[in-house]
Amino acid sequence: MKKTNVTSDGRFAGIVGEDYDRLLRAIPHIPAFEHGIATSARKGLPKKFTGQAKVLDLGCGNGMTTMALCAEMKNVHIVGVDIEPTMLKQYEARVIEGQKSTLRDANISITVTQNDALQFLKGCEANSFDVVVSGYVLHNLPQQVRSEIVKEIARVLRPNGRFVNGDKIAQNDEKVHQRSLLKQLTTIVNVYSSPADRAYGIEWVEHYARDNQPDLKYKESEVFDSLKAAGFKKIKIVKRWNMEALVSADK
Ligand SMILES: C[S@@+](CC[C@H](N)C(=O)[O-])C[C@H]1O[C@@H](n2cnc3c(N)ncnc32)[C@H](O)[C@@H]1O
């Protein structure tokens, strides 16, 4: 793993990061969501290429998105970037160590870097990736940073390259969004009600409360506006699951 001296804000350093997979109990559609990211990403690869196509997994976490990409693709070089060492430790065990033979058979190579997403993108050459994916990442960042990141993604993608952004994306209709949020929070409270789970559930409720602050909420309108401003075309919602949506856009 390549390391930088950038430090995370700790959002995924505590129990939420150490046991991120426990979230599947409250959001059982996560595997379908990650599979959706990977399928859209595969469809965005060039029809013909020699060697390996290049895919960037921005905010790769503990490897769920990369694992879905590996199940869907072959002949690719995947670059994983994440700011949080707690997540990257699991990524290395699960993907780099755990999938050695699968990766070899599919001619998939992976490099992983601990860095801030925007800083990493700024250090990349223009037109250097075929596809960029991001799963549950951008909503964690301030609006200004998100829009800079989208512009940088447009710069590092090759012409016609694809960005697949799967994230917690609030519906434009505030009432609909509030209903989705309430449904998700109710599930979290119910699923993590035992004494062994309670602290985990509370951390997630705090995450959702913070993400719902007006200046941080990642609305569908913002997603579309930032993609348009960065010059993307064919912007579409591929699928929505309650609070989450999968958006694909081509350069
Ligand atoms: C909810 S996890 C999702 C991980 C993975 N993409 C998935 O779908 O399972 C969000 C990840 O974004 C990372 N992240 C948050 N802010 C970041 C930043 N500024 N730069 C890079 N990664 C960041 C977190 O460390 C965390 O691992």
The ligand as an ORCA input file, in Angstrom:
! r2SCAN-3c Opt
* xyz 0 1
  C     -19.085      4.093      3.387
  S     -17.453      3.722      2.911
  C     -17.705      2.926      1.360
  C     -16.543      2.103      0.891
  C     -16.760      1.330     -0.423
  N     -16.720      2.200     -1.558
  C     -18.055      0.561     -0.399
  O     -18.975      0.904     -1.166
  O     -18.167     -0.366      0.409
  C     -16.859      5.323      2.475
  C     -15.357      5.395      2.334
  O     -14.985      6.694      1.843
  C     -13.756      7.010      2.431
  N     -13.514      8.453      2.382
  C     -14.195      9.430      3.041
  N     -13.652     10.626      2.780
  C     -12.617     10.416      1.931
  C     -11.676     11.268      1.297
  N     -11.670     12.592      1.486
  N     -10.751     10.708      0.491
  C     -10.722      9.371      0.301
  N     -11.585      8.520      0.877
  C     -12.529      9.024      1.677
  C     -13.897      6.498      3.851
  O     -12.659      6.356      4.494
  C     -14.618      5.177      3.642
  O     -13.746      4.093      3.532
*
